[in-house]
Amino acid sequence: MPKRPSAEAEAFYIAVYETVQRIPPGKVTTYGHIARLIDAPQNSRQVGSALKYLHDAPQAVNGNAADLNDESDWQDFFHLFNNETVPWWRVISADGKIAFRARGAMDEQGHRLQAEGVDVRNDAHSRPRIIDLREHGWFPRPEDEESDG
């Protein structure tokens, strides 16, 4: 099991994951927009890092991860936030493209989006990679998100 991050890093990851979980199927948003929604507008790269480090979990558990104060809670973190419960594939670059990463992950992201009805056009290399943000974008204002809770 990965080493538990600092309390500050853990809070950031939870904010990212909970916000990404709000993106509706068939919609996408950007790393920068997630950063703005969690009041960390300078941290779009860290949003990408948080999503990159999602782990597999055998079984997702319903609940709220707001209080992770002991090791059993830390283990539950991976059940609450993993690469199936956090739709990482709905977060793309500001230019409307699937961000560069390992080719298999890029292809998987394109296929997951297509399965949700997102029109993903091929790039110059015939890879599904380009999304029209005007058609499929999810960009609530930060103050709209605050009123949800």
N, C-alpha and C positions, 0 to 999 in steps of 0.2 A: 504494500500500500504506500502511495506517495507520502512524503513528509508533509505534515500539516503546515500551511503557510501562516504568515503573521496574521494577526487579527485584522489589520488594515487590508491586506491582500485578500483575505477570506471575504470580507465585507464587499470588496470590489467585485470579486467573482460572483458572489450571490446576486448582487445588483445586476450584473450583466446577464446572468442566467435567467433570473426572474423576468427581466425585460424582454429578452429574446423569446421566452415562453409565451409572451403576449402577441407576438406577430401571428396574424391569422394565416391559415393555409391559403396558398395561392398568392401570397404577398411577399415582398422582400423589403429590406431596409439596408442601410449602410452601417459600416463599423462606426463611422463618425456620428451618425444619428443616434445609435445606441449610446455612445459616449455622452452626447448632449442630454439624452433622456435621463441618464443617471447622474447628471450634474458633474461630469468629468470631461468637458469638451476637448481637452488637450490629449486625451488618452485613447484615441481610436486604435492605435497599434496594440495597446494593452487589451482592448476588447477582442481583437483578433487572437492575441495570445491566450486569453481566457477560453475562447472557443476551441482553439487548437488543443488545449490540454484537457478537454472533456474525455472521460474514460468510459469504457463499456461497463454496464451494470447488468447483472443477470435478471433483476426484478426491480421495477420502479415502485417506490412507496409513495402514496399520496400524503401530503402534509406540507408544513411550512418549515423552512430551514432557518428561521430567524434566530434561533437560540442554539448554536452549536457549541456547547460548553464542556463536553467530555468526549472520550474516545468513541463511545458508542454513537454519539451524535456525529462525530467526524466520519465514521463508517457509513452512517445514514446519508451523509452528504452525497456519496457516490450513487446512492439509490434515488435521491431526489434530482440530482443534476448529472446527467450522463448524455452520451451522444444519441440517445433515442428520446429522452424527455425534454431536451433542450434543442429546438430545431435550428441548429447551427447553419444548415443549408439555406436558410432564409436571409442570411446576412451576406452582403456582397460589397464590392468596392464602390466608391462614389461615382465612378465612371460607368456604372451599370454592368460591370463584368465580374465574373467569378474570379476571386483573387487567386494568384498563382500559389500553388502548393503541389504536393506530389500528384502526378497525373491521375492516379486512381481516385484520389479524393476529389479532384476537380470534376472528373467524369461522374462520380457518385453524386456530387452536389447538383450538377446539371440534370441528371436523371431524376433525382428526388423532386426537384422543382418542376420538371415536366410532368411528373406523376400527380402533382398538385394543380396542374392546369396552367402553369406559368409558361409563356412562350419564350423558350430559350433558343436564340439563334446561334448558328455556328460561327466561329471565328475564322480567320484566314487558313487555319489548319484543320478545318472541318470538325472542330470540337464544340460541343454545346457549351457556350460560355457567355453570351451577351443577352442581357435582359433589359427591356424597356421600362425604366423607372417611372415614367409617366403613367404607364398602363398598370404595372404591378407593384408600385411603390407603396409603402406603409410609413407615413411620416407624421405621426401625431405630434403636437406641440408638447414640450415638457410640462407646461401647466395643465394640459388636458390629461396627461398621465397621472399627475398628482391627484386630480379629482376623482380618479378611478378607485383609489384605495379608501 
